[in-house]
Amino acid sequence: MQNFLKCKQNGINKRKGEDMRKKKEILSMIAEIIGGQKKCLFFLFVFTVISSLLLSMSAYVDKEIVDSIQRFEKNKLLHWISFSVLVEVIVIAISNQLEVQKMEFSYRTSIQFTKKVIHKIKKIRFELLEDKKNLDLIERVYEQSEQFPDMIHQGIRLFSRITVVISYVSVLGTVSWYFSLITIGMTIPYFFMLKRQGFERYEQEVEISTDTRKIDYLFQVLSSREYQKEIKTFQLTTYLSEKYFNIRKKLWKKRKKLLVRHSLMAIVVTFIKNSSFLVCMVLTCILIIRKETGLGSFMLVLSVIEGLRNSTLEILELFGDYNEKGFYLSDFYEFMKLPEEQEKRREKIGEKTIRVENVSFRYPNARELALNKISTIIGENEMVAIVGENGSGKSTFVNLLLGLYEPQEGEIRVGNHLLREVLDDMREKTGVVLQNFNQYQFTIEENLLGNKKGSREDWEKMKPLLSFVEELPKTWQTPLGQLEEKGIELSGGNWQRIALGRAFLKKDSEFLLLDEPVSAFDPKIENEIYEQLPILCKNKTTILISHRLSVTKVCNRILVFDKGQIVEEGTHEQLMEKQGIYFKMYQAQQSLYET
């Protein structure tokens, strides 16, 4: 029994230690984000505190004005009225400066927070983005980017409210010392209510985060231009809108249930907190009747009790809000702790040979292997075609070569180095066309180059592929999509030409990974592009994936994938002689590329 209690206590101590370490790391992250805003933060702090102190000073000045009127003290009255005007001018000036500083701080802090999130996403292991829980977590963190500066503002405001409460208590003490105790004491139940409500709201947000992502997606589908052609053709508007509103209705029912319960709880607690004002006013009237204080004190109590109560409530609300924000900061902490791609040594690629040695890979939550003991060598400047049926492992193979996933077994080497040791350099030197390539709503030049321009020789090679660009109104500076006023929409084939151009124009590229690069073209255009491949891929190690087999004739070698394995390997002629899987696939498609 004693050992059991000891183990239990050790477990409790361990959890406390972990919680303390977690809080320290969260504070360290916050300090890192706001570290560059020290000057702005200092002015925010000073202006907020001064503004808060002037509130209680203003209440005391009002008391003195009333007392001066009651005692017919003309000189004192003029003195206090002048002082009141001065306080009001200072309050206005400081309030304006405070708003400017808050906007500046919010902008800069939000930028730093967003940079940190984007930088982290860049480093997160790609397979983690396959997990729904991680996607929900990232969604919640993104939503915090605009709220994060508010957390800091609330911290400053919390300190200023505490300062106000102390000053109000001091001022109220000139009338009766126990008024402050009554006012503060009767607001404590409100704090516990806020704390409980904050936790329950966070729990609900976690519970409904998947449905929230669904309605965001459905609204995007219903309102975005790129979806409208198919929606109108298939008459999907009614179906999609019903789906959207059904999920919203489901979310509202959950939120309403919690809202009603919180409202009922608030009725009782709010009645208790508001009773403090009535109690203090009755006691003040008794003191005035007994002539133990004057009418000025009545005015003081009237304004200060209200101010003290509101400031105390605001402190409790800020604590309650911080309690709720703490859960979201925990989300940020968990997000920042998501596993990253392995730290890579800054090795450079020498030899451009790719060696795949006994590689196996299974997707997260999948039972079957996507790749099963794959081994092959792709020589320097060799052009290799990878063919196979859907689901045979072709695109997975490319994802591994790009370092988006790491094999569970085996190794991938580039030259003499493991891929992970040269991954930065590999990505820097690899032009890629993915099966689902991105269509950026930028100019054509930005789509092709980003911030990295290829050589003039590369541009000359691209002219046949991108000949349509010269016919556009602004040629290379033509904006694509609907973000710009005169943006144009390209056909699927021309978008694919842009994707190919992006890969071929990548500066200093030594590798090309092309996954279904001509899927949007008809066979005639496809053959024309394949005829240009030997020129475009010259002096580059090239891996080309295609369902269509016309490309295989211009490749040095063909790898045939089936059920996650390489089942055949050779040139077009060699594989046709074997009369295996490749032969059957080619025979089935032969009519497409016979001219």
LUMVEX-885555 format. One record per residue (C-alpha): residue in three letters; x, y, z. Coordinates in Angstrom, 3 decimals, padded with zeros to 6 digits. Example, Ala and Ser with C-alpha at 12.3 -4.5 7.8 and 13.67 -1.06 7.14 Angstrom:
% residues 2
R  type         X         Y         Z
R   Ala   012.300  -004.500   007.800
R   Ser   013.670  -001.060   007.140
//
This chain:
% residues 595
R  type         X         Y         Z
R   Met   000.000   000.000   000.000
R   Gln   002.830   002.345   000.924
R   Asn   004.584   001.581  -002.364
R   Phe   001.344   002.229  -004.269
R   Leu   000.891   005.641  -002.608
R   Lys   004.538   006.465  -003.264
R   Cys   004.192   005.548  -006.963
R   Lys   000.991   007.603  -007.198
R   Gln   002.690   010.624  -005.615
R   Asn   005.661   010.226  -007.966
R   Gly   003.235   010.215  -010.897
R   Ile   001.561   013.396  -009.628
R   Asn   004.944   015.085  -009.129
R   Lys   006.029   014.035  -012.615
R   Arg   002.879   015.523  -014.178
R   Lys   003.368   018.744  -012.219
R   Gly   006.958   018.908  -013.432
R   Glu   005.858   018.368  -017.034
R   Asp   003.155   021.053  -016.697
R   Met   005.696   023.500  -015.278
R   Arg   008.150   022.747  -018.103
R   Lys   005.363   023.176  -020.655
R   Lys   004.366   026.571  -019.203
R   Lys   007.994   027.732  -019.244
R   Glu   008.352   026.718  -022.895
R   Ile   005.098   028.498  -023.811
R   Leu   006.318   031.674  -022.075
R   Ser   009.629   031.326  -023.915
R   Met   007.774   031.066  -027.257
R   Ile   005.700   034.157  -026.421
R   Ala   008.841   036.073  -025.416
R   Glu   010.479   035.117  -028.715
R   Ile   007.494   036.400  -030.716
R   Ile   007.219   039.757  -028.905
R   Gly   010.973   040.160  -028.352
R   Gly   011.375   042.654  -031.202
R   Gln   008.561   044.874  -029.910
R   Lys   010.093   045.943  -026.575
R   Lys   009.856   049.689  -027.242
R   Cys   006.236   049.469  -028.405
R   Leu   005.403   047.193  -025.468
R   Phe   006.973   049.658  -023.012
R   Phe   004.872   052.582  -024.292
R   Leu   001.749   050.423  -024.252
R   Phe   002.444   049.486  -020.656
R   Val   003.129   053.066  -019.500
R   Phe   000.166   054.648  -021.329
R   Thr  -002.242   051.961  -020.095
R   Val  -001.191   052.338  -016.452
R   Ile  -001.332   056.169  -016.553
R   Ser  -004.764   056.051  -018.203
R   Ser  -005.985   053.663  -015.497
R   Leu  -004.702   055.788  -012.601
R   Leu  -006.371   058.874  -014.032
R   Leu  -009.763   057.145  -013.752
R   Ser  -009.632   056.937  -009.958
R   Met  -008.125   060.423  -009.781
R   Ser  -011.062   061.753  -011.799
R   Ala  -013.529   060.217  -009.299
R   Tyr  -011.727   061.848  -006.374
R   Val  -011.716   065.220  -008.175
R   Asp  -015.507   064.956  -008.683
R   Lys  -015.914   064.331  -004.922
R   Glu  -013.880   067.434  -004.074
R   Ile  -015.905   069.541  -006.529
R   Val  -019.209   068.504  -004.881
R   Asp  -017.786   069.061  -001.369
R   Ser  -016.521   072.526  -002.406
R   Ile  -019.997   073.427  -003.695
R   Gln  -021.614   072.155  -000.484
R   Arg  -019.187   074.208   001.681
R   Phe  -019.325   077.287  -000.628
R   Glu  -015.515   077.256  -001.070
R   Lys  -015.144   079.235  -004.300
R   Asn  -011.335   079.120  -004.617
R   Lys  -011.169   075.377  -004.019
R   Leu  -014.012   074.856  -006.469
R   Leu  -012.151   076.724  -009.251
R   His  -008.966   074.830  -008.374
R   Trp  -010.640   071.406  -008.642
R   Ile  -012.581   072.313  -011.815
R   Ser  -009.322   073.424  -013.511
R   Phe  -007.621   070.241  -012.356
R   Ser  -010.566   068.196  -013.693
R   Val  -010.220   069.805  -017.146
R   Leu  -006.462   069.082  -017.141
R   Val  -007.070   065.429  -016.243
R   Glu  -009.634   065.131  -019.041
R   Val  -007.192   066.596  -021.622
R   Ile  -004.442   064.194  -020.511
R   Val  -006.853   061.234  -020.680
R   Ile  -007.866   062.136  -024.269
R   Ala  -004.241   062.580  -025.402
R   Ile  -003.064   059.328  -023.808
R   Ser  -006.091   057.384  -025.112
R   Asn  -005.304   058.437  -028.697
R   Gln  -001.635   057.465  -028.360
R   Leu  -002.661   054.205  -026.735
R   Glu  -004.804   053.238  -029.736
R   Val  -001.943   054.001  -032.162
R   Gln   000.504   051.895  -030.135
R   Lys  -002.017   049.039  -029.866
R   Met  -002.550   048.945  -033.631
R   Glu   001.213   049.010  -034.268
R   Phe   001.851   046.272  -031.727
R   Ser  -001.025   044.110  -033.029
R   Tyr   000.231   044.339  -036.608
R   Arg   003.860   043.506  -035.821
R   Thr   003.061   040.736  -033.345
R   Ser   000.532   039.125  -035.674
R   Ile   003.152   039.131  -038.445
R   Gln   005.734   037.465  -036.171
R   Phe   003.221   034.856  -035.007
R   Thr   002.200   034.033  -038.594
R   Lys   005.853   033.814  -039.685
R   Lys   006.512   031.341  -036.896
R   Val   003.510   029.208  -037.912
R   Ile   004.474   029.233  -041.620
R   His   008.102   028.389  -040.798
R   Lys   006.936   025.476  -038.650
R   Ile   004.625   024.113  -041.367
R   Lys   007.570   024.214  -043.763
R   Lys   009.470   021.878  -041.426
R   Ile   006.662   019.508  -040.336
R   Arg   006.986   015.959  -041.595
R   Phe   004.647   015.650  -044.565
R   Glu   002.999   012.410  -043.433
R   Leu   001.635   014.211  -040.347
R   Leu  -000.618   016.209  -042.676
R   Glu  -002.422   012.952  -043.477
R   Asp  -003.776   012.848  -039.900
R   Lys  -007.152   014.557  -039.280
R   Lys  -006.201   015.452  -035.697
R   Asn  -003.134   017.349  -036.894
R   Leu  -005.172   019.181  -039.546
R   Asp  -007.698   020.218  -036.879
R   Leu  -004.838   021.378  -034.650
R   Ile  -003.282   023.450  -037.460
R   Glu  -006.694   024.991  -038.230
R   Arg  -007.117   026.092  -034.607
R   Val  -003.596   027.533  -034.518
R   Tyr  -004.145   029.505  -037.745
R   Glu  -007.273   031.032  -036.209
R   Gln  -005.131   032.324  -033.324
R   Ser  -002.828   034.420  -035.539
R   Glu  -005.029   037.527  -035.231
R   Gln  -005.921   036.822  -031.591
R   Phe  -002.373   036.428  -030.325
R   Pro  -001.657   040.200  -029.940
R   Asp  -004.904   040.478  -027.951
R   Met  -003.475   038.065  -025.369
R   Ile  -000.576   040.474  -024.781
R   His  -002.927   043.478  -024.660
R   Gln  -004.992   041.611  -022.102
R   Gly  -001.884   041.015  -019.988
R   Ile  -001.140   044.746  -019.957
R   Arg  -004.781   045.554  -019.296
R   Leu  -004.840   043.025  -016.450
R   Phe  -001.974   044.835  -014.750
R   Ser  -003.622   048.210  -015.343
R   Arg  -006.952   046.980  -013.911
R   Ile  -005.139   045.717  -010.815
R   Thr  -003.587   049.197  -010.528
R   Val  -007.055   050.754  -010.871
R   Val  -008.508   048.464  -008.193
R   Ile  -005.701   049.380  -005.775
R   Ser  -006.240   053.097  -006.433
R   Tyr  -010.041   052.742  -006.124
R   Val  -009.646   050.866  -002.831
R   Ser  -007.415   053.687  -001.563
R   Val  -009.915   056.359  -002.608
R   Leu  -012.884   054.390  -001.237
R   Gly  -011.050   053.994   002.058
R   Thr  -011.564   057.713   002.679
R   Val  -015.280   056.901   003.148
R   Ser  -015.336   053.346   004.563
R   Trp  -012.733   050.562   004.534
R   Tyr  -015.234   047.682   004.223
R   Phe  -016.919   048.928   001.008
R   Ser  -014.035   047.483  -001.017
R   Leu  -014.316   044.090   000.696
R   Ile  -018.056   043.920  -000.022
R   Thr  -017.628   044.866  -003.697
R   Ile  -014.688   042.537  -004.417
R   Gly  -016.013   039.639  -002.330
R   Met  -019.377   039.531  -004.093
R   Thr  -017.706   039.243  -007.532
R   Ile  -015.625   036.122  -006.709
R   Pro  -018.381   033.622  -007.749
R   Tyr  -018.307   035.344  -011.151
R   Phe  -014.654   034.346  -011.584
R   Phe  -015.312   030.656  -010.998
R   Met  -018.215   030.791  -013.429
R   Leu  -016.004   032.349  -016.131
R   Lys  -013.274   029.770  -015.553
R   Arg  -015.701   026.882  -015.961
R   Gln  -017.346   028.426  -019.015
R   Gly  -013.971   029.025  -020.706
R   Phe  -012.968   025.384  -020.312
R   Glu  -016.330   024.154  -021.632
R   Arg  -016.140   026.471  -024.670
R   Tyr  -012.652   025.180  -025.520
R   Glu  -013.795   021.563  -025.170
R   Gln  -016.655   022.297  -027.529
R   Glu  -014.359   023.948  -030.110
R   Val  -012.132   020.852  -030.113
R   Glu  -015.199   018.629  -030.509
R   Ile  -016.626   020.577  -033.459
R   Ser  -013.359   021.517  -035.216
R   Thr  -013.812   018.835  -037.907
R   Asp  -017.342   020.043  -038.709
R   Thr  -016.050   023.628  -038.733
R   Arg  -013.474   022.688  -041.380
R   Lys  -016.237   020.969  -043.366
R   Ile  -018.493   024.042  -043.508
R   Asp  -015.507   026.262  -044.421
R   Tyr  -014.725   023.881  -047.281
R   Leu  -018.354   023.638  -048.442
R   Phe  -018.727   027.426  -048.415
R   Gln  -015.544   027.709  -050.492
R   Val  -016.913   025.150  -052.981
R   Leu  -020.275   026.948  -053.222
R   Ser  -018.789   030.435  -053.609
R   Ser  -015.552   029.917  -055.584
R   Arg  -015.501   030.426  -059.324
R   Glu  -013.377   027.373  -060.145
R   Tyr  -016.060   025.003  -058.843
R   Gln  -019.043   026.646  -060.558
R   Lys  -018.762   025.036  -063.993
R   Glu  -019.140   021.508  -062.656
R   Ile  -021.675   022.518  -059.971
R   Lys  -023.953   024.092  -062.589
R   Thr  -023.512   021.226  -065.048
R   Phe  -024.344   018.543  -062.486
R   Gln  -026.899   020.788  -060.707
R   Leu  -025.169   020.269  -057.370
R   Thr  -026.111   023.574  -055.721
R   Thr  -029.137   022.208  -053.851
R   Tyr  -027.283   019.112  -052.664
R   Leu  -024.201   021.045  -051.505
R   Ser  -026.184   023.848  -049.858
R   Glu  -028.337   021.337  -047.965
R   Lys  -025.174   019.595  -046.800
R   Tyr  -023.716   022.955  -045.735
R   Phe  -026.825   024.088  -043.818
R   Asn  -027.326   020.682  -042.176
R   Ile  -023.828   020.842  -040.692
R   Arg  -024.367   024.457  -039.608
R   Lys  -027.655   023.461  -037.976
R   Lys  -025.908   020.615  -036.163
R   Leu  -023.195   023.017  -034.926
R   Trp  -025.762   025.595  -033.802
R   Lys  -027.658   022.988  -031.765
R   Lys  -024.470   022.095  -029.910
R   Arg  -023.525   025.738  -029.364
R   Lys  -027.059   026.716  -028.321
R   Lys  -027.204   023.944  -025.717
R   Leu  -024.017   025.239  -024.098
R   Leu  -025.121   028.871  -024.462
R   Val  -028.444   028.241  -022.661
R   Arg  -026.710   026.450  -019.794
R   His  -024.180   029.281  -019.447
R   Ser  -026.987   031.877  -019.507
R   Leu  -028.868   030.176  -016.664
R   Met  -025.669   029.970  -014.649
R   Ala  -024.968   033.663  -015.296
R   Ile  -028.387   034.844  -014.006
R   Val  -027.684   033.707  -010.433
R   Val  -024.047   034.803  -010.358
R   Thr  -024.776   038.220  -011.915
R   Phe  -027.501   038.911  -009.324
R   Ile  -024.994   038.263  -006.514
R   Lys  -022.345   040.508  -008.066
R   Asn  -024.785   043.394  -008.705
R   Ser  -026.064   043.287  -005.121
R   Ser  -022.782   044.805  -003.909
R   Phe  -023.672   048.171  -005.451
R   Leu  -027.035   048.298  -003.658
R   Val  -025.501   047.329  -000.289
R   Cys  -022.778   050.013  -000.503
R   Met  -025.206   052.757  -001.571
R   Val  -027.559   051.972   001.351
R   Leu  -024.629   052.088   003.804
R   Thr  -023.447   055.420   002.319
R   Cys  -026.919   056.946   002.737
R   Ile  -026.889   055.845   006.399
R   Leu  -023.488   057.574   006.883
R   Ile  -024.823   060.787   005.273
R   Ile  -027.953   060.749   007.468
R   Arg  -025.701   060.379   010.521
R   Lys  -023.639   063.305   009.150
R   Glu  -020.507   061.158   009.208
R   Thr  -019.779   062.113   005.577
R   Gly  -020.921   064.615   002.939
R   Leu  -022.652   064.567  -000.445
R   Gly  -019.249   064.467  -002.157
R   Ser  -018.678   061.065  -000.588
R   Phe  -022.008   059.925  -002.007
R   Met  -020.838   060.965  -005.489
R   Leu  -017.485   059.292  -004.850
R   Val  -019.090   056.026  -003.745
R   Leu  -021.550   056.182  -006.649
R   Ser  -018.776   056.376  -009.264
R   Val  -016.010   054.437  -007.480
R   Ile  -018.176   051.467  -006.439
R   Glu  -019.286   051.114  -010.048
R   Gly  -015.693   051.526  -011.270
R   Leu  -014.318   049.142  -008.632
R   Arg  -016.940   046.543  -009.420
R   Asn  -016.381   046.821  -013.183
R   Ser  -012.589   046.739  -012.786
R   Thr  -012.784   043.706  -010.488
R   Leu  -015.108   041.996  -012.941
R   Glu  -012.753   042.828  -015.792
R   Ile  -009.843   041.323  -013.846
R   Leu  -011.867   038.163  -013.278
R   Glu  -012.955   038.098  -016.929
R   Leu  -009.349   038.547  -018.038
R   Phe  -008.267   035.712  -015.752
R   Gly  -011.118   033.596  -017.113
R   Asp  -010.221   034.556  -020.672
R   Tyr  -006.570   033.747  -019.989
R   Asn  -007.679   030.392  -018.670
R   Glu  -009.493   029.800  -021.980
R   Lys  -006.631   031.274  -024.023
R   Gly  -004.309   028.959  -022.113
R   Phe  -005.954   025.999  -023.834
R   Tyr  -005.314   027.612  -027.226
R   Leu  -001.721   028.372  -026.234
R   Ser  -001.460   024.677  -025.402
R   Asp  -002.594   024.014  -028.979
R   Phe   000.174   026.324  -030.205
R   Tyr   002.653   024.474  -027.990
R   Glu   001.511   021.065  -029.312
R   Phe   001.718   022.428  -032.866
R   Met   005.270   023.696  -032.353
R   Lys   006.207   020.274  -030.934
R   Leu   004.966   018.324  -033.972
R   Pro   007.819   016.176  -035.348
R   Glu   009.870   017.848  -038.056
R   Glu   011.839   016.535  -040.974
R   Gln   015.125   015.167  -039.709
R   Glu   017.816   017.777  -039.310
R   Lys   019.834   017.598  -042.487
R   Arg   023.564   018.034  -042.846
R   Arg   024.303   020.680  -045.444
R   Glu   025.963   018.191  -047.754
R   Lys   026.092   018.903  -051.491
R   Ile   025.210   016.440  -054.214
R   Gly   028.187   015.221  -056.193
R   Glu   027.351   012.311  -058.457
R   Lys   023.755   012.459  -059.753
R   Thr   023.065   008.721  -059.520
R   Ile   020.028   007.706  -057.428
R   Arg   020.237   004.361  -055.603
R   Val   017.115   002.842  -054.085
R   Glu   018.007  -000.056  -051.795
R   Asn   015.334  -002.449  -050.505
R   Val   012.823   000.345  -049.771
R   Ser   009.428  -000.370  -048.196
R   Phe   006.783   002.190  -047.231
R   Arg   003.300   002.133  -045.699
R   Tyr   001.056   005.217  -045.438
R   Pro  -000.142   006.225  -041.950
R   Asn  -003.185   004.187  -040.866
R   Ala  -002.860   001.904  -043.935
R   Arg  -002.643  -001.885  -043.666
R   Glu  -000.978  -002.686  -046.990
R   Leu   002.497  -001.630  -048.068
R   Ala   002.454   001.021  -050.806
R   Leu   006.019   000.008  -051.744
R   Asn   007.486  -003.396  -050.961
R   Lys   011.266  -003.926  -051.053
R   Ile   011.968  -001.684  -054.063
R   Ser   015.545  -001.685  -055.380
R   Thr   016.873   000.081  -058.467
R   Ile   019.625   002.401  -059.702
R   Ile   018.904   005.469  -061.838
R   Gly   022.107   006.585  -063.490
R   Glu   023.421   010.114  -063.938
R   Asn   021.613   011.949  -066.789
R   Glu   019.512   008.840  -067.469
R   Met   015.861   009.245  -068.497
R   Val   013.728   006.579  -066.822
R   Ala   010.002   005.981  -067.329
R   Ile   007.894   004.511  -064.521
R   Val   004.669   002.873  -065.660
R   Gly   001.946   000.793  -064.064
R   Glu  -001.732   000.666  -063.221
R   Asn  -003.405   003.017  -060.722
R   Gly  -002.333   002.273  -057.152
R   Ser   000.806   000.412  -058.200
R   Gly   003.073   002.748  -056.177
R   Lys   004.409   005.088  -058.871
R   Ser   003.487   008.422  -057.242
R   Thr   004.483   007.109  -053.802
R   Phe   007.924   006.366  -055.229
R   Val   008.234   009.979  -056.405
R   Asn   007.071   011.268  -052.993
R   Leu   009.886   009.306  -051.358
R   Leu   012.436   010.656  -053.839
R   Leu   011.264   014.194  -052.960
R   Gly   011.741   013.464  -049.253
R   Leu   008.053   014.102  -048.501
R   Tyr   007.957   010.694  -046.830
R   Glu   010.706   008.542  -045.381
R   Pro   010.793   004.790  -045.996
R   Gln   010.141   002.519  -043.020
R   Glu   012.727   000.113  -044.426
R   Gly   015.678   000.506  -046.768
R   Glu   017.619   003.534  -047.971
R   Ile   017.590   006.062  -050.785
R   Arg   020.982   007.455  -051.762
R   Val   021.950   010.291  -054.085
R   Gly   025.557   009.809  -055.069
R   Asn   027.429   008.805  -051.928
R   His   024.974   010.387  -049.483
R   Leu   021.688   009.340  -047.924
R   Leu   018.837   011.412  -049.377
R   Arg   018.041   013.017  -046.002
R   Glu   021.646   014.272  -045.789
R   Val   021.356   016.185  -049.069
R   Leu   017.601   016.837  -049.089
R   Asp   017.877   020.641  -049.193
R   Asp   020.325   020.474  -052.101
R   Met   018.232   017.792  -053.823
R   Arg   015.104   019.958  -053.668
R   Glu   017.105   022.982  -054.770
R   Lys   018.292   021.099  -057.872
R   Thr   015.067   019.261  -058.772
R   Gly   012.379   020.417  -061.192
R   Val   009.036   018.801  -060.392
R   Val   005.652   018.371  -062.047
R   Leu   003.235   016.793  -059.586
R   Gln   000.098   014.965  -060.646
R   Asn  -002.051   017.625  -058.937
R   Phe   000.093   020.678  -059.619
R   Asn  -000.755   024.103  -058.187
R   Gln  -002.338   026.821  -060.293
R   Tyr  -001.124   030.094  -058.762
R   Gln  -003.162   033.225  -059.434
R   Phe  -000.048   035.265  -060.223
R   Thr   001.454   036.435  -063.529
R   Ile   002.735   033.814  -065.971
R   Glu   006.321   034.825  -065.205
R   Glu   005.749   034.405  -061.456
R   Asn   004.099   031.023  -062.077
R   Leu   007.120   029.888  -064.049
R   Leu   009.956   031.310  -062.009
R   Gly   008.873   032.341  -058.541
R   Asn   011.950   034.166  -057.273
R   Lys   014.486   032.100  -059.258
R   Lys   015.207   032.866  -062.875
R   Gly   016.637   030.325  -065.292
R   Ser   019.272   031.021  -067.941
R   Arg   018.598   032.606  -071.342
R   Glu   019.423   029.240  -072.941
R   Asp   016.659   027.601  -070.881
R   Trp   014.205   030.285  -071.995
R   Glu   015.025   029.581  -075.637
R   Lys   014.304   025.882  -075.122
R   Met   010.889   026.757  -073.669
R   Lys   009.615   028.733  -076.678
R   Pro   007.914   025.805  -078.476
R   Leu   006.291   024.588  -075.239
R   Leu   005.061   028.049  -074.187
R   Ser   004.353   029.558  -077.607
R   Phe   000.772   030.455  -076.554
R   Val   002.129   033.069  -074.118
R   Glu   003.208   035.420  -076.927
R   Glu  -000.418   035.650  -078.075
R   Leu  -001.656   036.944  -074.695
R   Pro  -002.247   040.705  -074.156
R   Lys   000.573   041.168  -071.622
R   Thr   002.580   038.081  -072.648
R   Trp   004.702   036.970  -069.659
R   Gln   003.168   039.597  -067.346
R   Thr  -000.398   038.407  -067.974
R   Pro  -002.145   037.789  -064.619
R   Leu  -003.862   034.409  -064.284
R   Gly  -007.082   033.717  -062.377
R   Gln  -009.537   036.267  -061.013
R   Leu  -007.554   038.081  -058.313
R   Glu  -006.464   040.831  -060.719
R   Glu  -008.939   042.973  -062.635
R   Lys  -007.743   041.793  -066.072
R   Gly  -006.769   038.268  -065.103
R   Ile  -007.448   035.467  -067.589
R   Glu  -008.258   031.781  -067.143
R   Leu  -006.163   029.204  -068.995
R   Ser  -007.293   025.895  -070.404
R   Gly  -006.237   022.709  -068.611
R   Gly  -003.652   022.030  -071.315
R   Asn  -002.051   025.479  -071.027
R   Trp  -001.972   025.230  -067.233
R   Gln  -000.074   021.966  -067.692
R   Arg   002.345   023.720  -070.057
R   Ile   002.944   026.261  -067.290
R   Ala   003.615   023.426  -064.813
R   Leu   006.103   021.828  -067.223
R   Gly   007.760   025.188  -067.844
R   Arg   008.110   025.723  -064.090
R   Ala   010.001   022.424  -063.807
R   Phe   012.232   022.912  -066.842
R   Leu   013.075   026.551  -066.047
R   Lys   014.147   025.907  -062.480
R   Lys   017.586   027.431  -062.104
R   Asp   020.531   025.002  -061.879
R   Ser   018.250   021.958  -061.867
R   Glu   020.033   018.623  -062.291
R   Phe   017.052   016.324  -061.656
R   Leu   013.545   016.187  -063.120
R   Leu   010.630   014.313  -061.512
R   Leu   007.607   014.427  -063.799
R   Asp   004.411   012.770  -062.522
R   Glu   001.796   012.501  -065.301
R   Pro   003.176   015.637  -067.024
R   Val   000.968   015.411  -070.151
R   Ser  -002.326   014.095  -068.744
R   Ala  -004.249   017.176  -069.979
R   Phe  -003.045   016.900  -073.610
R   Asp  -004.505   015.023  -076.549
R   Pro  -002.272   012.320  -078.122
R   Lys  -001.056   014.621  -080.905
R   Ile   000.160   017.381  -078.555
R   Glu   001.483   014.707  -076.223
R   Asn   003.702   013.284  -078.970
R   Glu   004.931   016.768  -079.907
R   Ile   005.993   017.417  -076.307
R   Tyr   007.643   014.023  -075.957
R   Glu   009.676   014.765  -079.070
R   Gln   011.076   017.824  -077.253
R   Leu   011.921   015.874  -074.088
R   Pro   015.456   014.791  -075.082
R   Ile   016.334   018.480  -075.577
R   Leu   014.558   019.717  -072.428
R   Cys   015.989   016.929  -070.261
R   Lys   019.528   017.055  -071.602
R   Asn   022.175   016.663  -068.844
R   Lys   019.487   016.007  -066.228
R   Thr   018.657   012.798  -064.358
R   Thr   014.982   012.387  -065.271
R   Ile   012.216   010.210  -063.826
R   Leu   008.950   010.321  -065.722
R   Ile   005.684   008.710  -064.563
R   Ser   002.906   008.131  -067.049
R   His  -000.159   005.997  -067.653
R   Arg   000.327   006.568  -071.356
R   Leu   003.204   004.605  -072.815
R   Ser   004.125   006.750  -075.816
R   Val   006.819   008.395  -073.688
R   Thr   008.677   005.139  -073.158
R   Lys   010.239   005.168  -076.628
R   Val   012.310   008.271  -075.802
R   Cys   013.437   006.944  -072.385
R   Asn   016.641   005.013  -071.727
R   Arg   014.900   002.551  -069.457
R   Ile   011.448   001.569  -068.191
R   Leu   010.439   000.406  -064.693
R   Val   007.098  -001.401  -064.488
R   Phe   005.388  -001.150  -061.077
R   Asp   002.699  -003.542  -059.879
R   Lys   001.299  -003.820  -056.344
R   Gly   004.152  -001.792  -054.870
R   Gln   006.952  -003.743  -056.559
R   Ile   009.144  -003.394  -059.639
R   Val   008.067  -006.407  -061.673
R   Glu   009.727  -005.606  -065.013
R   Glu   012.691  -003.493  -066.101
R   Gly   014.333  -002.753  -069.462
R   Thr   014.034  -000.796  -072.702
R   His   010.853  -000.635  -074.754
R   Glu   012.115  -003.301  -077.137
R   Gln   013.254  -005.629  -074.338
R   Leu   009.926  -005.423  -072.506
R   Met   007.915  -005.960  -075.680
R   Glu   009.895  -009.142  -076.284
R   Lys   009.067  -010.408  -072.756
R   Gln   005.339  -010.047  -073.501
R   Gly   004.573  -009.398  -069.811
R   Ile   002.618  -006.631  -068.080
R   Tyr   004.216  -003.839  -070.133
R   Phe   003.453  -005.664  -073.393
R   Lys  -000.231  -005.991  -072.449
R   Met  -000.468  -002.324  -071.408
R   Tyr   001.175  -001.180  -074.636
R   Gln  -001.058  -003.367  -076.784
R   Ala  -004.137  -001.912  -075.054
R   Gln  -003.007   001.669  -075.823
R   Gln  -001.317   001.105  -079.187
R   Ser  -004.024   002.771  -081.258
R   Leu  -003.447   006.065  -079.415
R   Tyr   000.111   006.549  -080.622
R   Glu   000.263   004.832  -083.984
R   Thr   000.660   007.527  -086.633
//
